[in-house]
Amino acid sequence: MHTVVERELELKLVLSPERSIPVPARLTYRTNDPYAVHMAFHIGSESPVRWTFARELLVEGVFRPCGHGDVRVWPTKVNSRNVLCIALTSPDGDALLEAPTVAVSAWVERTLRAVPPGSEPELLGIDEGLSELLTPTPGDDLFLNDPWPSDETGEAGA
């Protein structure tokens, strides 16, 4: 059984130091994809803008700056409010978003209860999958017993 942890919230898209606009967003975490968080931004288009990135960025970003490249997260204060800044970079442009720290922290805490840090590999079944792939089958005997003499046996070229 897979669990989904969702949260609707309003972010602010920062246009300048003096101006921002509200952006409705949905945070989604799925236990069948335990390393990732999904953010969907509803910007008035036919379909939302979707971003997927490591859950660890939000876990750490609540406390200190983290990330590099496409997604960076850091805590700060804006007008005496605690906010989480999320900077997104893509070939289509850049966006700086402010999210309420309390709401994001509470949602992250729910994801950590669903899948504690360090237990993600168990949900993916990587060890079981590798074991299944690497376990010899009866048909593998043909490949395990070399039907061709090697150059070292002295039989080659005889």
C-alpha positions as CSV (number, residue, x, y, z in Angstrom):
1,M,0.0,0.0,0.0
2,H,1.3,3.4,-0.9
3,T,0.6,6.6,1.0
4,V,0.2,10.1,-0.5
5,V,0.9,13.2,1.6
6,E,-0.5,16.4,0.0
7,R,-0.8,20.0,1.1
8,E,-2.4,22.9,-0.8
9,L,-0.9,26.3,0.0
10,E,-0.4,29.7,-1.4
11,L,3.2,30.7,-2.3
12,K,4.3,34.1,-3.4
13,L,6.1,34.6,-6.7
14,V,8.6,37.4,-6.0
15,L,8.7,39.8,-8.9
16,S,10.8,42.5,-7.2
17,P,11.8,43.3,-3.6
18,E,8.6,45.3,-3.3
19,R,6.2,43.2,-5.4
20,S,5.0,39.6,-5.4
21,I,1.9,37.8,-6.6
22,P,0.1,34.8,-5.0
23,V,0.5,31.4,-6.6
24,P,-1.6,28.5,-5.5
25,A,0.5,25.3,-5.2
26,R,0.2,21.7,-4.2
27,L,3.0,19.8,-2.4
28,T,2.8,16.0,-3.0
29,Y,4.8,13.2,-1.6
30,R,4.3,9.6,-2.5
31,T,5.8,6.7,-0.6
32,N,6.3,4.8,-3.9
33,D,8.7,7.6,-4.9
34,P,10.3,8.1,-1.5
35,Y,13.2,10.4,-2.4
36,A,11.1,13.0,-4.3
37,V,8.6,15.8,-3.6
38,H,6.4,17.1,-6.3
39,M,5.2,20.7,-6.5
40,A,2.4,21.8,-8.9
41,F,1.9,25.5,-9.4
42,H,-1.5,26.7,-10.7
43,I,-0.7,29.8,-12.8
44,G,-3.9,30.1,-14.8
45,S,-2.9,27.9,-17.7
46,E,-4.6,24.8,-18.8
47,S,-2.2,22.6,-16.8
48,P,-0.1,23.4,-13.8
49,V,3.6,23.8,-13.9
50,R,5.2,20.8,-12.2
51,W,8.5,20.5,-10.5
52,T,10.0,17.4,-8.9
53,F,13.1,17.5,-6.7
54,A,14.7,15.8,-3.7
55,R,12.7,15.7,-0.4
56,E,16.0,16.3,1.3
57,L,16.1,19.9,-0.1
58,L,13.0,20.8,1.9
59,V,14.1,18.8,5.0
60,E,17.4,20.7,5.1
61,G,16.2,24.0,3.6
62,V,13.9,24.6,6.5
63,F,17.0,25.1,8.7
64,R,19.8,26.3,6.4
65,P,20.5,27.2,2.7
66,C,20.9,24.1,0.5
67,G,20.8,23.0,-3.1
68,H,22.6,24.1,-6.2
69,G,21.7,24.3,-9.8
70,D,18.0,24.0,-10.7
71,V,16.6,24.1,-7.1
72,R,17.8,26.0,-4.1
73,V,16.1,26.4,-0.8
74,W,16.8,28.6,2.2
75,P,15.0,30.0,5.3
76,T,14.6,33.8,5.9
77,K,12.4,36.4,7.3
78,V,10.3,38.8,5.3
79,N,8.4,41.6,7.2
80,S,9.0,39.6,10.4
81,R,7.4,36.5,8.9
82,N,9.4,33.2,8.6
83,V,9.4,32.1,5.0
84,L,11.1,29.5,3.0
85,C,12.6,30.7,-0.3
86,I,12.6,28.3,-3.2
87,A,14.6,29.4,-6.2
88,L,13.9,27.4,-9.4
89,T,15.9,27.7,-12.6
90,S,15.1,26.2,-16.0
91,P,15.8,26.9,-19.6
92,D,12.4,28.7,-19.7
93,G,13.3,31.1,-16.9
94,D,13.9,31.6,-13.2
95,A,11.4,31.9,-10.3
96,L,11.8,32.9,-6.7
97,L,9.0,31.7,-4.5
98,E,8.3,32.3,-0.9
99,A,6.4,29.7,1.1
100,P,5.2,29.9,4.7
101,T,7.8,28.1,6.8
102,V,5.3,26.7,9.3
103,A,3.1,25.1,6.6
104,V,6.0,23.6,4.7
105,S,7.6,22.3,7.9
106,A,4.4,20.7,9.0
107,W,4.0,19.0,5.6
108,V,7.6,17.8,5.6
109,E,7.1,16.4,9.1
110,R,4.2,14.4,7.8
111,T,6.4,13.0,5.0
112,L,9.1,12.0,7.5
113,R,6.5,10.1,9.6
114,A,5.3,8.3,6.4
115,V,8.9,7.4,5.4
116,P,11.6,8.1,8.0
117,P,15.0,9.2,6.6
118,G,17.2,6.3,5.7
119,S,14.3,3.9,5.1
120,E,13.7,5.0,1.5
121,P,15.7,2.1,-0.1
122,E,13.4,-0.5,1.6
123,L,10.4,1.0,-0.2
124,L,12.0,0.8,-3.6
125,G,12.9,-2.9,-3.3
126,I,16.3,-2.3,-5.0
127,D,18.0,-5.2,-3.1
128,E,15.2,-7.6,-4.0
129,G,15.2,-6.5,-7.6
130,L,19.0,-6.9,-7.9
131,S,18.9,-10.3,-6.2
132,E,16.2,-11.4,-8.7
133,L,18.2,-10.1,-11.6
134,L,21.5,-11.7,-10.5
135,T,20.2,-15.1,-9.4
136,P,21.1,-17.7,-12.0
137,T,18.3,-19.6,-13.7
138,P,18.6,-23.1,-15.3
139,G,19.0,-21.5,-18.7
140,D,22.1,-19.7,-17.4
141,D,24.0,-23.0,-17.3
142,L,24.7,-22.7,-21.0
143,F,26.6,-19.5,-20.4
144,L,28.3,-20.6,-17.2
145,N,29.9,-23.6,-18.9
146,D,32.1,-22.3,-21.7
147,P,31.5,-24.6,-24.7
148,W,34.5,-23.1,-26.5
149,P,38.0,-24.0,-25.6
150,S,40.1,-21.1,-24.4
151,D,43.5,-20.2,-25.8
152,E,45.1,-21.3,-22.6
153,T,44.1,-25.0,-22.9
154,G,46.3,-25.8,-25.8
155,E,43.4,-27.2,-27.8
156,A,43.0,-24.0,-29.8
157,G,44.3,-24.3,-33.3
158,A,44.8,-28.1,-33.0
